[in-house]
Amino acid sequence: MSIKINQDKCIGCRKCIEACPGNLIKLDNKKAFIKRERDCWGCTSCLKECKAQAIEFYLGADVGGRGTILTFKEEGLIKHWIFSKGEKEIRTIDINSLESNKY
């Protein structure tokens, strides 16, 4: 499991750098990058902080496929965890922040 940072989408806000507990994400030419993707711990802290949706979390290979990609999008109080294979979205989990810690 590791992340990939899309340089075309990265806006250089540094939020992912601040969120990474392993200090693995760096900035070069005002764009974030991870030097060795294999060192990623898989905590997804950077994914949740990236408002530009420039970070994808690769969940690994599954049976008969090339793996699933997890992305994150926040719209107000709703957090969207989006699972995709290639260009096809296969599942979205929506979480309302007001309801998530209710119990």
Backbone as a ProteinNet text record, in pm:
[ID]
protein_1_A
[PRIMARY]
MSIKINQDKCIGCRKCIEACPGNLIKLDNKKAFIKRERDCWGCTSCLKECKAQAIEFYLGADVGGRGTILTFKEEGLIKHWIFSKGEKEIRTIDINSLESNKY
[TERTIARY]
83.5	0	88.4	55.8	129.8	49	101.5	34.5	104.5	30.2	85.6	36.4	126	89.8	89.1	-25	-40.8	12.2	125.5	189.6	102.6	21.3	-65.2	-175.4	-220.3	-326.5	-273.5	-149.5	-91.8	-85.3	-131	-129.3	-19.2	60.3	173.1	135.7	23.4	-23.6	51.7	124.1	207.2	128.2	-3	-84	-46.1	-17	20.9	155.6	244.4	376.8	361.7	277.8	254.3	184.4	99.6	20.9	97.5	199	270.3	352.2	316	388.4	529.3	554.1	685.1	778.7	732.2	811.7	861.1	772.6	809.8	780.7	694.5	654.4	737.2	789.7	875.1	815.3	873.5	828.6	942.5	912.9	1010.6	939	992	928.2	782.5	757.8	625.3	523.3	569	481.1	526.6	430	462	501.7	591	628	673.4	667.3	719.2	834.6	949.8	1069.8	1062.1	1028.5	1017.7	878.2	792	653.4	644.1	739.6	736.8	753.2	803	820.7	690.9	587.7	459.1	401.5	354.7	298.6	154.2	87.7	-51.8	-150.7	-112.5	-199.8	-310.3	-296.1	-388.3	-405.8	-316.6	-325.3	-314.3	-224.3	-205.1	-326.6	-385.4	-502	-616.3	-639.5	-748.2	-719.8	-593.8	-557.5	-552.3	-541.8	-526.4	-660.7	-681.2	-806.3	-809.5	-694.8	-686.3	-708.3	-727.3	-743.6	-627.3	-507.1	-387.4	-323.9	-374.1	-313.9	-409.2	-354.2	-428.3	-359.9	-438.8	-385.8	-410.3	-303.8	-312.7	-330.5	-443.3	-475	-410.7	-348	-281.8	-362.3	-299.6	-363.1	-472.2	-575.4	-679.9	-694.4	-776.4	-790.9	-834.6	-753.6	-786.6	-779	-720.1	-716.9	-582.4	-578.6	-456	-461.4	-561.5	-571.5	-677.4	-702.5	-804	-737.2	-786	-733.2	-836.4	-789.6	-874.5	-841.9	-944.7	-927.5	-1026.4	-1004.7	-1084.9	-1128.9	-1255.7	-1307.9	-1398.2	-1385.9	-1466.9	-1554.6	-1683.6	-1779.3	-1857.5	-1814.8	-1877.6	-1858.7	-1967.2	-1961.4	-1952.7	-1967.7	-1967.2	-1827.2	-1778.1	-1649.2	-1676.8	-1619.1	-1640.5	-1512.4	-1520	-1410.2	-1448.5	-1368.7	-1403.9	-1307	-1362.9	-1284.2	-1302.5	-1190.5	-1195.9	-1101.8	-1137.5	-1050.1	-1037	-917.3	-897.8	-978.8	-1057.5	-1141.1	-1279.5	-1308.3	-1441.7	-1451.8	-1544.3	-1571.6	-1654.9	-1609.1	-1682.1	-1760.8	-1719.7	-1791.4	-1753.5	-1849.2	-1823.6	-1885.9	-1809.9	-1860.9	-1867.3	-1987.2	-2008.6	-2028.1	-1956	-1964.1	-1996.6	-2102.2	-2140.7	-2065	-1985.6	-1903.6	-1986	-2106.2	-2190.8	-2242.6	-2255.4	-2308.2	-2200.8	-2077.4	-1974.4	-1933.6	-1937.9	-1897.6	-2016.8	-2130.9	-2255	-2267.3	-2213.9	-2235.7	-2115.7
-117.6	0	124.4	216.3	341.7	448.4	569.7	681.7	716.5	785.1	847	990.3	1082.6	1224	1268.7	1316.3	1364.1	1507.9	1526.5	1657.2	1759.8	1714.8	1806.4	1865.2	1789.4	1836.3	1908.1	1881.6	1938.3	2090.6	2158.3	2304.9	2358.2	2269.1	2310.1	2371.2	2332.1	2392.5	2342	2232.1	2173.7	2103.7	2093.9	2028.3	1880.8	1813.2	1671.4	1653.8	1747.8	1742.1	1753.2	1845.3	1864.4	1744.2	1676.3	1564.3	1432.4	1416.2	1288.4	1260.4	1155.8	1127	1071.8	1023	967.2	1066.2	1189.7	1292.7	1243.5	1177.9	1115.6	1202.4	1301.5	1386.1	1514.4	1548.7	1667.2	1759.2	1877.3	1974.4	2003.6	2000.5	2031.8	2109.4	2224.8	2310.9	2340.2	2362.3	2395.9	2284.8	2160.7	2044.8	1938.4	1871	1765.1	1637.8	1562.1	1431.8	1342.5	1212.8	1116.4	1045.4	1049.8	997.7	846.9	774.8	628.9	587.3	558.6	522.5	400.1	309.9	187.6	216.4	335.8	371.5	421.3	443.4	493.7	395	447.8	365.6	327	397.9	368.3	429.1	535.1	595.4	681.5	726.2	811.8	953.3	995.4	1132	1236.1	1215.9	1311.2	1315.3	1200.6	1189	1277	1275.4	1353.1	1502.8	1542.1	1683.8	1748.2	1668	1721	1766.5	1896.7	1953.9	1953.3	1934	1933.4	1794	1696.4	1555.9	1509	1551.6	1515.4	1386.2	1332.1	1212.5	1094.4	984.6	858.7	756.2	673.6	567	434.9	364.7	239	126.3	57.5	-47.3	-181.7	-194.3	-319.3	-400.3	-503.2	-588.2	-673	-697.3	-788.3	-896.9	-995	-1108.4	-1060.8	-1092.2	-1061.5	-914.9	-834.3	-691.9	-628.3	-498.4	-422.7	-344.8	-373.2	-305.6	-197.7	-146.7	-44.2	82.6	195.5	325.3	392.3	447.5	519.8	668.3	750.3	895.7	952.9	1077.4	1141.8	1278.8	1312.6	1444.5	1490.2	1616.3	1672.3	1783.4	1775.9	1878.5	1919	2028.2	2072.9	1969.7	1921.5	1822.6	1679.1	1661.1	1526.8	1492.2	1376.8	1324.9	1205.9	1209	1103.9	1021.3	894	799.4	726.3	744.8	696	585.5	469.4	354.8	340.6	330.6	323.4	215.8	167.2	78.5	141.4	185.4	256.9	385.1	407.1	527.2	505	383	348.5	354	435.9	442.6	320.4	245.5	123.6	134.7	227.4	243.1	375.4	438.7	560.1	542.9	577.1	577	723	768.1	905.9	909.2	998.4	1009	1153.3	1170	1301.8	1325.4	1428.8	1457.5	1474.8	1527.3	1545.6	1412.8	1314.8	1185.4	1083.2	1104.1	1001.7	969.9	1066.7	1043.3	1056.3	1027.7	1047.2	955.6	836.1	738.1	724.1
0	0	0	-84.5	-85.8	-158.3	-153.8	-219.6	-350	-434.4	-554.2	-553.9	-585.2	-590.2	-735.7	-780.9	-917.1	-923.6	-986.6	-996.5	-1069.1	-1162.6	-1237.7	-1149.6	-1049.9	-961.3	-837.5	-798.7	-676.5	-686.4	-579.3	-576.4	-484.2	-426	-343.1	-209.4	-152.4	-27.2	96.8	84.7	191.5	301.3	289.1	393	407.3	297.4	303	373.6	352.7	415.9	567.2	610.7	753.7	816.2	739.7	792.7	798.4	716.7	706.7	833.5	911.2	1035.1	1010.8	890.2	858.8	792.1	773.1	706.4	569.8	496.4	369.1	247.7	264.1	151.8	153.7	37.8	22.8	-83.6	-96.8	-195.7	-292.6	-422.3	-525.5	-635.2	-671	-772.2	-736.2	-606.3	-553.8	-571	-585.4	-597.8	-498.1	-435.5	-339.7	-413.1	-351.1	-405.4	-290.1	-312.2	-216.4	-286.2	-223.6	-288.1	-309.6	-203.6	-214.9	-169.3	-265.5	-235.2	-145.9	-155.5	-73.9	75.4	110.4	251.6	316.6	236.6	287.5	388.1	500.3	607.8	581.8	493.5	463.6	561.2	629.9	731.8	671.3	549.4	472.5	530.2	618.1	672.4	562.1	469.1	359.7	268.1	245	157.8	207.9	338	397.9	397	393.9	396.4	258.4	154.1	18.4	-38.3	-41.4	-94	-246.6	-310	-456.2	-514.2	-430	-471.3	-558.5	-520.5	-596.2	-546.1	-435.5	-377.4	-391.1	-440.7	-451.7	-363.8	-299.6	-215.5	-286.5	-318.1	-390.8	-289.9	-297.7	-201.1	-233.4	-348.1	-384.4	-483.8	-532.7	-633.6	-570.6	-647.3	-604.2	-709.7	-686.3	-776	-914.8	-1013.7	-1152	-1189.1	-1105.1	-1135.9	-1108.6	-1124.5	-1103.1	-972.7	-893.1	-765.2	-765	-647.6	-627.4	-576.6	-622.1	-581.5	-490.7	-379.1	-286.3	-294.5	-312.8	-309.4	-208	-172.3	-68.8	-116.5	-88.7	-123.3	-9.1	25.3	133.7	78.7	109	69	193.1	254	378.1	488	543	650.3	599.1	468.5	411.1	359.8	404.6	359.7	268.2	148.6	49.2	34.9	61.7	37	-91.2	-196.9	-329.9	-372.2	-402.7	-447.2	-597.8	-671.7	-817.7	-869.9	-987.9	-1065.5	-1201.9	-1233.4	-1358.9	-1355.7	-1458.1	-1466.2	-1404.8	-1362.8	-1316.6	-1164.4	-1115.7	-972.1	-935.2	-835.4	-800.7	-670.2	-583.2	-456.3	-391.8	-328.6	-251.7	-114.2	-12.6	124.4	168.1	201.2	244	394.8	460.2	605.8	643.4	720.6	770.5	900	906.8	1024.8	1151.4	1138.3	1257	1312.1	1224.2	1265.2	1301.5	1258.1	1271.2	1414.3	1503	1642.8	1738.1	1687.7	1760.7	1882.9	1873.2	1980.6	2066.1
[MASK]
+++++++++++++++++++++++++++++++++++++++++++++++++++++++++++++++++++++++++++++++++++++++++++++++++++++++

